[in-house]
């Protein structure tokens, strides 16, 4: 069994700063101060999580962060991702458009209708990504292309010579 995770022994300045943080108007700073002070008092992470009504994973994230960054970890970080670059860049999105204008059957799928899931499965097969992409990623790419993926159903043509006759009302 793993030993409980605690912060190191606090020096006087750190304890004062954490206690001052208990009066903060920012809920994030307040919660982080509560966690660190409770941990410094040797409360187990599971007990802290239960008392503060938060997840144990929060304890696993917050306590080591204090060890690494000290009091700087009290500041609220940016919500902006480190990289704002989309998973599929402009060049890959154009290849994605070309894929969408073909039948899924050309890519070994058993249906002639595109779905976001099928579109995502084809991406790694065609070298556009290393892993299967999620539906929201594909949806983001289609929005950036200015294409509605639902319209793909109308673009598809069947290899059947009588397709147009069968399709006509």
C-alpha positions as CSV (number, residue, x, y, z in Angstrom):
1,X,0.0,0.0,0.0
2,X,1.2,3.5,-0.9
3,X,2.0,5.9,1.9
4,X,-0.2,8.9,2.1
5,X,0.8,12.0,0.2
6,X,1.6,15.1,2.3
7,X,3.2,18.4,1.6
8,X,6.6,19.1,3.2
9,X,7.0,20.9,6.5
10,X,5.9,24.5,5.9
11,X,8.2,27.4,6.8
12,X,6.7,30.3,8.7
13,X,6.3,32.6,5.6
14,X,4.6,29.8,3.6
15,X,2.1,29.1,6.4
16,X,1.3,32.9,6.8
17,X,0.8,33.2,3.0
18,X,-1.5,30.1,3.0
19,X,-3.5,31.4,6.0
20,X,-3.8,34.8,4.2
21,X,-5.1,32.9,1.1
22,X,-8.0,31.6,3.3
23,X,-9.4,35.1,3.1
24,X,-9.1,35.3,-0.7
25,X,-12.1,36.2,-2.8
26,X,-10.8,33.8,-5.5
27,X,-12.3,30.3,-4.9
28,X,-9.3,28.6,-6.6
29,X,-6.8,30.2,-4.3
30,X,-9.0,29.5,-1.2
31,X,-9.3,25.8,-2.1
32,X,-5.6,25.4,-2.8
33,X,-4.7,27.0,0.5
34,X,-7.2,24.8,2.4
35,X,-5.7,21.7,0.8
36,X,-2.1,22.6,1.5
37,X,-2.8,23.6,5.1
38,X,-4.7,20.4,5.8
39,X,-2.0,18.4,4.2
40,X,0.7,20.2,6.3
41,X,-1.4,19.2,9.4
42,X,-0.9,15.5,8.2
43,X,-4.5,14.9,7.1
44,X,-4.8,12.2,4.5
45,X,-5.7,13.2,0.9
46,X,-8.9,11.1,1.1
47,X,-10.0,12.9,4.3
48,X,-9.2,16.3,2.8
49,X,-11.2,15.5,-0.3
50,X,-14.1,14.3,1.7
51,X,-14.0,17.4,4.0
52,X,-13.7,19.9,1.1
53,X,-16.1,17.9,-1.1
54,X,-13.7,17.6,-4.0
55,X,-12.1,14.7,-5.9
56,X,-9.1,12.8,-4.5
57,X,-7.4,13.4,-7.9
58,X,-7.5,17.1,-7.0
59,X,-5.3,16.2,-4.0
60,X,-2.9,14.2,-6.2
61,X,-2.6,17.3,-8.5
62,X,-2.4,20.1,-5.9
63,X,0.0,18.6,-3.4
64,X,2.9,17.8,-5.8
65,X,2.4,21.2,-7.5
66,X,3.2,22.9,-4.2
67,X,6.3,20.8,-3.9
68,X,7.5,21.9,-7.3
69,X,6.5,25.5,-7.5
70,X,6.0,26.6,-3.9
71,X,3.6,29.5,-3.3
72,X,3.5,30.3,-7.0
73,X,1.1,27.4,-7.3
74,X,-1.6,29.5,-5.6
75,X,-2.0,31.7,-8.6
76,X,-4.7,30.8,-11.0
77,X,-3.2,29.6,-14.3
78,X,-4.3,30.3,-17.8
79,X,-7.1,28.2,-19.3
80,X,-5.7,28.7,-22.7
81,X,-4.0,25.5,-24.1
82,X,-0.2,25.5,-24.4
83,X,-0.7,25.2,-28.2
84,X,-3.5,26.9,-30.0
85,X,-2.7,25.0,-33.1
86,X,-5.5,22.7,-34.3
87,X,-4.8,19.0,-34.5
88,X,-5.5,19.1,-38.3
89,X,-3.7,22.0,-39.9
90,X,-4.9,23.7,-43.2
91,X,-3.2,21.2,-45.4
92,X,-4.6,18.2,-43.6
93,X,-8.1,19.7,-43.6
94,X,-8.0,20.0,-47.4
95,X,-7.1,16.3,-47.6
96,X,-10.0,15.7,-45.2
97,X,-12.3,17.6,-47.7
98,X,-11.0,15.3,-50.5
99,X,-11.8,12.3,-48.4
100,X,-15.3,13.5,-47.7
101,X,-16.0,13.8,-51.4
102,X,-15.4,10.1,-51.9
103,X,-17.5,7.2,-50.8
104,X,-16.6,5.5,-47.5
105,X,-16.5,2.3,-49.4
106,X,-13.3,3.4,-51.1
107,X,-11.8,3.3,-47.7
108,X,-13.0,-0.2,-46.8
109,X,-16.1,0.9,-44.9
110,X,-19.3,-1.1,-45.2
111,X,-21.6,1.9,-45.7
112,X,-21.9,4.6,-48.3
113,X,-22.8,7.3,-45.9
114,X,-20.2,9.3,-43.9
115,X,-20.6,9.8,-40.2
116,X,-18.2,11.7,-37.9
117,X,-17.0,8.4,-36.5
118,X,-16.3,6.9,-39.9
119,X,-14.6,10.1,-41.0
120,X,-12.4,10.0,-37.9
121,X,-11.5,6.3,-38.5
122,X,-10.3,7.0,-42.0
123,X,-7.9,9.8,-40.8
124,X,-5.1,7.6,-39.4
125,X,-5.5,5.1,-42.2
126,X,-4.8,8.0,-44.7
127,X,-1.9,9.3,-42.6
128,X,-3.7,12.5,-41.4
129,X,-3.1,11.6,-37.7
130,X,-1.3,9.0,-35.6
131,X,-4.4,8.0,-33.7
132,X,-8.1,7.9,-34.3
133,X,-9.5,11.4,-33.9
134,X,-12.5,12.2,-31.8
135,X,-15.8,13.4,-33.2
136,X,-15.4,16.9,-31.8
137,X,-12.0,17.2,-33.5
138,X,-13.5,16.2,-36.8
139,X,-16.4,18.5,-36.3
140,X,-14.0,21.4,-35.6
141,X,-12.1,20.6,-38.8
142,X,-15.3,20.6,-40.8
143,X,-16.3,23.9,-39.3
144,X,-12.9,25.3,-40.2
145,X,-13.4,24.0,-43.8
146,X,-16.8,25.6,-43.9
147,X,-18.4,22.3,-44.7
148,X,-21.3,20.6,-43.1
149,X,-20.5,16.9,-42.7
150,X,-24.1,16.1,-42.9
151,X,-24.2,17.4,-46.5
152,X,-21.7,14.6,-47.4
153,X,-24.6,12.3,-47.8
154,X,-25.8,14.2,-50.8
155,X,-22.3,14.3,-52.4
156,X,-21.9,10.5,-52.5
157,X,-22.6,8.7,-55.7
158,X,-23.1,5.0,-56.1
159,X,-21.1,2.8,-58.5
160,X,-24.5,1.4,-59.5
161,X,-25.2,2.4,-63.2
162,X,-28.9,2.7,-62.4
163,X,-28.2,4.9,-59.3
164,X,-29.7,8.1,-60.8
165,X,-32.9,6.3,-61.9
166,X,-33.3,4.7,-58.4
167,X,-32.6,8.0,-56.7
168,X,-35.2,10.0,-58.7
169,X,-38.6,10.4,-57.1
